[in-house]
Amino acid sequence: MAEIIRDSASFTMRGSNVRCDFHIDPGLWPAEVDRSQISQVIQNLVLNADQSMPSGEAEMLIHGEGRVLVLDDQASIRQLVSDLLGRLVTSPSASLTGREALDAYGRARTEGKGFDAVIMDLTVPGGMGGREVASRILELDPEARTVVSSGYSDDPIMAEYRDHGFMGVVAKPYNIGELSRVLAQVIGVGSK
């Protein structure tokens, strides 16, 4: 895996003003993988990171003690955004359904450990999407900091998110630089 990671990342960054520094755990477990598929995944992640840092360094990676709740019906998206959030804030949490998100938000408030932001997928097939969940969360907590997310950038809610109670918008596919910028704006934590 280490060789695939190094080769894929280095190849992707040729000609870029970004330098790759590798800190790979020597105890990394072996894995049986399709080399070309994993290489493509690594290349996409590195390219995404490169595009989010046009000056060659992270301009807005937030680091704070924020708690962020994510609502998305796709397991791979929940995992990806949780991983990204894990690099930005200390405590990401993910929900599959609108009902789960509402329960998690209410439970966290009751326990005195409220969320600093909630990122919600606009469309959740067969269930409550971000618009309805945001409305219900804002009934519970008018100070809630909600962020709408969607892969459908032409949806009017994405353009007029404030009219629907959202404080921020993040388009899919996720970009760590954009996610960081929006969370810094919404949560108000410092950046480096």
Secondary structure, DSSP 8 states (H G I E B T S, - for coil): -HHHHHHHHHHHTTTSS--------TT-------HHHHHHHHHHHHHHHHHT-TTSS-S--B----EEEEE-S-HHHHHHHHHHHHHHSSEEEEESSHHHHHHHHHHHHHTT---SEEEEES--TTS--HHHHHHHHHHH-TT--EEEEES-TTSHHHHSGGGGT-SEEEESS--HHHHHHHHHHHH---B-
